Structure formats: structure tokens, C-alpha cells
Amino acid sequence: MKKLFALMFIALSVVALVGCKKDPVELVIYSDFAREVAEKETYRNEIFEAFEKENNVIIRFETLAQAEDTFNKVDSEQKAGNHTIDLLISHYGTMEDYISAGYMENVSALEDELDDRTFLSAFDGSTVSNGNRYFFPINSDVYLSYANKSAFDTLPTGLTKADILAGNYTWEDYAAWAAAIGGNSTMLKGEPLKQLLYQVGGMALSNGGTFPNLNDAGNLKAWQDIISMKANIHPESATTLDSSAMMASGSVVLAFDLMTPIANAVNAAPARYEVFPGPQGSSGKAGSIAGGHGIGIVKNAPHKELAEKFIEWFTAPEQIIYAALGTIPTLAEATTELSDDPSDIVIKQGLETLKNANVEGLQMISEFSSWSSVKETYDRIFSGIMSGTITLDNLQSKLDEEQAILTGLRN
């Protein structure tokens, strides 16, 4: 009988323990980043699973087709008082929309608690407002140069491989190199309404120009350099924004592009390419527009404390290198996690660009009524150059015309 009671007691204890186990909490993250299947798998395998297991959490990670769709989702919830979203990963160019609308929590106190890490200050223009932090930067994508190693067999007089790899070369050198190789040896990101303005913007910044403007001295020099390269710009530049496929096929052998396509090319064939800083402009420095993303807590988040705990996890050096998805992890301490693997070499080059080049973020996007219309001003100049209707003779007047349109787009 005593044995029977003992067995019954054990059974009841097991039932009680099972009954006391809490159901996992659902932490909801909306993101403008990591939209591709492979990127989501990296997030799940390298970041989410361990956090879920440790905290009895299920992470729901949502990505919508456009950044505007994400804002509309947050906007509708905030106005309706129906709060389901805990965390938001936003682009530097759209953070101000959320901050000015009052949709993000002030996370300055959390930053004070995270005193074991140093977030790069280059992105404070987007992530910090009126001295308060609303987003923590997690990644940055800057422009670098890369070339098929065969391109170094044909260098113009006076230009050496050592100079190029050290970043001691100019846009004039770059254009002369493309001409020495001949044919359609280089590309620009000329697909309409895409990334041309960022590429040209980086060129202009290297000349001490301003972004996004078209007709100051630095921008004029950038467009003049593009005209000098016209004969060697691959015609597919008008229909693509990713150089990696063209590099892989041998269609082009030289490019100035974002880190992501460069990393894709290098990871696929590391022995085939050299990666190096972008060309210097008249300022004596390279230039780059810096994109990227940050993470913040949405106002009235259902699980604010858990959201804070997730940010602490997500931005730790060993996690943020995965969170950055092959771009720059925007944490000083993360550099110790980088190796000599080909993809990490690209990241190290990107870090050097952030330190040494003229770099501009995209916090100004919200200052314009239509960013697509801003892009169109750059597209029209490039199209005119490639068609021959814009030449060195009429370039300044055409830039002035488009600048007038661009100025009219300011809010």
C-alpha cells in the first residue's frame, strides 16, 4: 500500500510540474533587413534559436515587401492602440519617420547598461535624436572597389598594383585603368530608381561634394569622371545593380560597389579577386554613402523587458557579426571576432573605409517629399551621358536644371 501511495505521489508531482511549465512568450520583430531566405536562416540558426531556448520564447520575425509597408503596419497599430510588435529593425534612412512620429522607445537607459560595448558613432545622425538613443546600429554597407586579378595585368603607366591595394589611386587612375583594359571593363549601378545616386554620391564625397546634391564642384567632378569612363561602362549597367554576376561571367573585371555583392563574388571564388578601397577624389580621400540598419523597441511593446534582453543578446560581439549578414558589424568590440576568411577581409576593408573615407549616412531621406523622385534626377543625368545628349560641354547646365528639381522636392 505504501508503495502504491508513493507511486501516486510521484505521478501527481510530475503532473503538477508539467502543469506549472509556462507556455513560451511570442516576441514579434518586424524588419526591413534580412528579407532573403538564406538571411532568415542565418538569423534563426545563429541568433534566434539559442535565445528562444534560454528564455522560453518564440521569435516571430516578419519582413514585408517594402519599408513603407513596415511603417504602415507600425503606424496602424499605434493609432489603433493594438500593440503586437516588440522590436523594429529599420534602415538608417527611415528611422527618423518612426522617431518623429513618437513610435519608438527612448533606449538611452539601456545603452548605459550596455557598458561593455561601443557602438560606432558614425550612425548617430539616424539612431540618436535630441541626445536620446532610439535605435542601436547593427550593420553598415559601404562602397569598396574590387577587380579580377587578371585586371592587374593591364595597368596604365605610373599605376602599380601596390598603390591600388593600398588605396593610393584616384578616379582618374580608375578611368585610365578601365580604358587600358578596354572594352566594357567596368560598370555603374545604372538601373533606374535603384542605387545609382549612392554610387555617384560616394564619388562626389571623395571630391568634398555634398549629398544629395548634383551641381556643386564635387558632384560636377564625379559626373565628369563618369563621362571619361563612358566608353568602358558595360551597357548592362542600365539594367543591373549587382556587379557580382557580371564579375563571375567575366563581363566586367573592375567595379566600385557595395560590400554585399563584393562579398558574394569573393565567397564564391576567393582566389579570383582582389578587394581594395575605393578611389580617392580631389579631397585626397575615398568617399562612400553608408547604408545599414538598427534595432529599437516599439512604443508600448507587449514585452518590453524581454525586448531589452533581446537587444543585449543581438548586439553582443559574437552575435552582431551574424546580425550584420556579411556587412560591417557596427560595434567596436566585434572586430576581435573577425577572421582572415575572404568574407571577413571584405568587412575589414569596409571598417577601414568608415575610419578613413568621407562617409555620409542617409538620415536626410525624410527631408524629401519623394526619394524616388530624387533618384530620378540622378537617373536622367546618367541616361543623358550614356545616350550622348549630355557631354562635358553642357554638363553643368544639365546638373543645374536637375538640381532645381531636386531642391523643389525638399519638404
C-alpha positions in Angstrom: 0.0 0.0 0.0 2.8 2.4 0.9 4.4 1.6 -2.4 1.1 2.4 -4.2 0.9 5.8 -2.4 4.5 6.6 -3.3 3.8 5.9 -6.9 0.7 8.0 -6.9 2.6 10.9 -5.2 5.3 10.8 -7.9 2.7 10.7 -10.6 0.9 13.7 -9.2 4.2 15.6 -8.7 5.0 15.1 -12.4 1.6 16.3 -13.5 2.0 19.3 -11.2 5.4 20.2 -12.7 4.1 19.8 -16.2 1.1 22.0 -15.4 3.3 24.7 -13.9 5.5 25.0 -17.1 4.7 28.3 -18.8 3.8 28.5 -22.4 6.5 30.3 -24.4 6.1 34.0 -25.0 6.0 35.3 -28.6 8.4 38.1 -29.3 7.5 39.9 -32.5 10.2 41.6 -34.6 9.4 43.5 -37.9 12.4 44.1 -40.1 13.5 46.0 -43.3 16.6 43.8 -43.3 17.3 40.0 -43.8 14.5 39.5 -46.2 16.1 36.7 -48.2 15.5 33.0 -47.2 19.2 32.4 -46.6 19.5 35.5 -44.4 16.5 34.5 -42.3 18.1 31.1 -41.9 21.3 32.7 -40.6 19.3 34.8 -38.1 17.4 31.7 -36.9 20.3 29.3 -36.7 22.9 31.7 -35.3 20.9 34.1 -33.2 17.3 33.2 -32.5 17.4 29.5 -31.5 19.7 30.0 -28.6 17.8 33.0 -27.3 14.5 31.1 -27.6 15.8 28.1 -25.7 17.3 30.2 -22.9 14.3 32.5 -22.4 11.3 30.2 -23.2 10.5 32.5 -26.2 9.2 32.0 -29.7 10.5 34.7 -32.1 8.2 35.8 -34.9 10.4 37.5 -37.5 8.4 39.4 -40.1 9.7 41.1 -43.3 7.4 43.0 -45.6 8.0 43.8 -49.3 8.8 47.5 -48.8 10.0 49.7 -46.0 6.8 51.7 -46.4 4.7 48.6 -45.7 6.6 48.2 -42.4 6.0 51.8 -41.4 2.3 51.5 -42.3 2.0 48.3 -40.1 3.6 50.1 -37.1 1.6 53.2 -37.8 -1.8 51.4 -37.9 -1.1 49.6 -34.6 0.0 52.7 -32.8 -3.1 54.7 -33.9 -5.4 51.8 -33.1 -3.8 51.1 -29.7 -3.4 47.4 -30.8 0.2 46.7 -29.8 1.7 43.4 -31.1 5.1 44.5 -32.3 8.0 44.4 -29.8 11.1 45.2 -31.9 11.8 47.0 -35.2 14.8 46.7 -37.4 14.8 49.8 -39.6 17.1 51.4 -42.3 19.1 54.5 -41.3 17.1 56.4 -43.9 13.7 55.6 -42.4 14.4 55.7 -38.6 13.5 59.4 -38.4 10.0 58.6 -39.6 9.4 56.4 -36.6 11.2 58.7 -34.2 9.4 61.8 -35.2 6.0 60.0 -35.1 6.7 59.0 -31.5 6.6 55.3 -32.3 9.9 54.3 -30.7 11.0 53.9 -27.1 13.9 56.0 -25.7 16.6 53.4 -25.1 19.2 55.7 -23.6 19.0 53.9 -20.2 19.5 50.6 -21.9 22.6 52.0 -23.7 24.0 53.0 -20.3 23.5 49.4 -19.1 25.4 48.0 -22.1 28.6 49.5 -20.9 30.7 46.5 -22.2 30.2 47.6 -25.9 30.9 50.6 -28.0 28.6 51.4 -30.9 30.2 53.3 -33.8 29.2 56.9 -33.6 29.1 57.3 -37.4 25.4 56.5 -37.4 24.3 58.7 -34.5 22.7 61.1 -37.1 20.0 58.4 -37.6 19.9 56.4 -34.4 20.0 59.3 -31.9 17.6 62.3 -31.8 17.8 65.3 -29.4 20.5 63.5 -27.5 18.4 60.4 -26.9 19.0 57.0 -28.4 16.1 55.2 -30.2 18.0 52.6 -32.3 21.2 50.6 -31.9 23.1 50.3 -35.1 23.7 46.7 -36.2 25.3 46.9 -39.6 26.6 49.2 -42.3 27.2 48.6 -46.0 29.8 50.9 -47.7 31.3 51.1 -51.2 34.6 49.4 -52.0 36.5 48.5 -55.2 37.3 45.1 -56.4 38.8 43.6 -59.5 39.5 40.3 -61.2 43.2 39.5 -60.6 43.7 39.5 -64.4 42.9 43.2 -64.5 46.2 43.9 -62.8 48.0 42.5 -65.9 46.9 45.7 -67.7 47.7 48.8 -65.7 48.2 52.3 -67.1 51.6 53.8 -67.0 52.6 55.0 -63.5 49.9 53.0 -61.6 51.1 50.0 -59.6 49.2 47.1 -58.0 50.7 48.0 -54.6 49.3 51.6 -54.9 45.8 50.3 -55.8 45.6 47.8 -53.0 46.7 50.5 -50.5 44.0 52.8 -51.8 46.6 55.2 -53.2 44.9 55.8 -56.6 42.4 58.3 -57.9 39.3 58.3 -60.0 41.4 59.5 -63.0 43.6 56.4 -62.4 40.4 54.2 -62.2 39.2 55.6 -65.5 42.6 55.1 -67.1 42.8 51.6 -65.8 39.4 50.8 -67.3 40.5 52.3 -70.7 43.8 50.3 -70.6 41.8 47.1 -70.2 39.5 48.2 -72.9 36.0 47.0 -73.9 33.2 47.2 -71.3 35.5 46.6 -68.4 33.6 48.4 -65.6 30.1 49.0 -64.5 27.9 51.6 -62.8 24.7 50.8 -60.9 22.5 52.4 -63.5 19.3 50.5 -63.2 16.6 53.2 -62.8 15.2 54.1 -59.4 17.8 51.9 -57.7 21.3 52.7 -56.3 23.0 55.0 -58.9 22.7 58.1 -56.6 24.5 56.3 -53.8 27.4 55.3 -56.1 27.7 58.8 -57.6 27.2 60.2 -54.1 30.3 58.3 -52.9 32.3 59.6 -55.8 31.2 63.2 -55.1 32.0 62.9 -51.4 35.6 61.9 -52.4 35.8 65.3 -54.0 34.4 67.1 -51.0 31.0 67.3 -52.5 27.6 67.2 -50.7 24.9 64.6 -50.8 22.3 64.6 -52.2 23.2 67.5 -54.5 24.1 67.5 -58.1 25.8 70.7 -59.1 28.5 71.6 -56.6 32.1 71.3 -57.5 32.5 67.8 -56.0 29.5 66.4 -57.8 30.5 68.1 -61.1 33.8 66.3 -60.9 32.1 63.0 -60.2 30.0 63.3 -63.3 33.0 64.4 -65.4 34.8 61.2 -64.3 31.8 59.2 -65.4 31.9 60.8 -68.8 35.5 59.9 -69.0 34.6 56.3 -68.3 31.6 56.2 -70.7 33.3 54.1 -73.4 34.3 51.4 -70.9 31.0 51.2 -68.9 29.2 47.9 -69.7 25.8 48.5 -71.3 24.2 46.1 -68.8 24.8 48.8 -66.2 21.4 50.2 -67.3 19.6 47.0 -66.1 21.5 45.8 -63.1 22.7 46.9 -59.7 24.7 43.9 -58.7 28.2 43.6 -60.1 28.9 40.0 -58.7 27.1 38.1 -61.5 28.9 40.2 -64.2 32.2 39.7 -62.5 31.6 35.9 -62.3 30.8 35.8 -66.0 33.8 37.9 -66.9 31.6 40.6 -68.5 33.4 43.2 -66.3 36.6 42.9 -64.4 36.6 46.1 -62.4 33.9 47.6 -60.1 33.1 50.1 -57.4 30.2 48.5 -55.5 28.6 47.8 -52.1 30.2 45.3 -49.8 27.3 42.8 -50.1 27.8 42.0 -53.9 31.5 42.1 -53.4 31.3 39.6 -50.6 29.0 37.4 -52.7 31.6 37.3 -55.5 34.6 36.8 -53.2 32.9 34.0 -51.3 32.1 32.2 -54.5 35.6 32.4 -55.9 38.1 33.9 -53.3 41.2 33.2 -55.4 39.8 35.2 -58.3 39.5 38.7 -56.9 41.4 41.5 -55.0 39.3 43.8 -52.8 40.7 47.3 -52.0 39.5 50.8 -51.0 37.6 53.0 -53.4 39.5 55.6 -55.5 40.5 58.9 -53.9 38.9 62.1 -55.2 40.2 65.7 -55.2 39.9 65.8 -51.4 42.7 63.2 -51.1 40.2 60.6 -49.6 37.9 58.0 -50.9 34.2 58.5 -50.4 31.1 56.4 -49.7 27.5 56.6 -48.9 26.9 54.3 -45.9 23.6 52.4 -45.6 22.6 50.0 -42.9 20.1 49.2 -40.2 19.5 49.5 -36.5 17.2 47.8 -33.9 14.9 49.6 -31.5 11.9 48.9 -29.2 8.5 49.9 -30.5 6.4 52.1 -28.2 4.1 50.2 -25.9 5.8 46.9 -26.8 3.9 44.0 -25.2 7.2 42.5 -23.9 9.5 45.5 -23.3 11.8 43.9 -20.7 12.2 40.8 -23.0 12.8 43.1 -25.9 15.6 44.8 -24.0 17.1 41.4 -23.2 17.0 40.5 -26.9 18.8 43.7 -27.9 21.5 42.9 -25.3 21.8 39.4 -26.9 21.6 40.6 -30.5 24.2 43.3 -30.3 26.8 41.3 -28.4 30.1 40.9 -30.4 29.6 37.2 -31.0 26.0 37.7 -32.3 26.3 41.0 -34.2 28.8 39.6 -36.7 25.9 37.3 -37.8 23.3 40.1 -37.5 25.3 42.2 -39.9 25.0 39.4 -42.6 28.4 40.0 -44.2 28.4 43.8 -43.8 30.1 45.9 -41.2 29.1 45.0 -37.6 28.8 48.4 -36.0 30.3 47.6 -32.7 34.0 48.3 -32.0 34.4 45.1 -30.0 33.2 43.0 -32.9 36.4 43.4 -34.7 38.0 40.8 -32.5 35.5 38.2 -33.8 36.6 38.7 -37.4 38.9 36.2 -39.0 41.0 36.1 -42.2 38.3 34.4 -44.2 37.5 36.0 -47.5 34.2 37.5 -46.3 35.8 38.9 -43.2 38.5 40.5 -45.3 35.8 42.4 -47.1 34.4 43.5 -43.7 37.8 44.7 -42.6 38.1 46.8 -45.7 34.7 48.3 -45.0 35.8 49.2 -41.5 38.8 51.0 -42.9 36.5 53.0 -45.3 34.4 54.1 -42.3 37.5 55.2 -40.5 39.4 56.9 -43.3 37.0 58.0 -46.1 34.5 60.8 -46.5 31.3 59.0 -45.4 27.7 60.1 -45.3 24.7 58.3 -44.0 21.1 58.5 -45.3 19.4 60.3 -42.4 18.3 63.0 -44.9 15.8 60.8 -46.8 12.8 62.0 -44.7 13.7 65.6 -45.7 12.4 65.0 -49.2 8.8 64.5 -50.3 9.7 61.6 -52.7 13.0 59.8 -52.5 12.2 58.0 -55.8 12.0 61.4 -57.5 15.4 62.3 -56.0 16.7 59.1 -57.6 15.2 60.1 -60.9 17.3 63.3 -61.1 20.4 61.2 -61.0 19.0 58.7 -63.4 18.3 61.3 -66.0 21.8 62.7 -65.9 23.3 59.1 -66.3 20.9 58.3 -69.1 21.8 61.5 -70.9 25.5 60.7 -70.6 25.1 57.2 -71.9 22.9 58.4 -74.8 25.3 61.2 -75.7 22.9 64.1 -75.1 24.9 65.2 -72.1 28.5 66.0 -72.7 31.3 67.9 -70.9 30.0 71.0 -72.8 26.5 71.0 -71.4 27.0 69.0 -68.2 27.0 71.9 -65.7 23.7 73.4 -67.2 22.0 70.0 -67.1 23.1 69.5 -63.5 21.8 72.9 -62.6 18.4 72.0 -64.2 18.1 68.8 -62.2 19.3 70.5 -59.0 16.4 72.9 -59.3 14.0 69.9 -59.4 15.8 68.2 -56.5 15.6 71.4 -54.4 11.9 71.6 -55.1 11.5 68.1 -53.6 12.6 69.3 -50.2 9.9 69.3 -47.5 
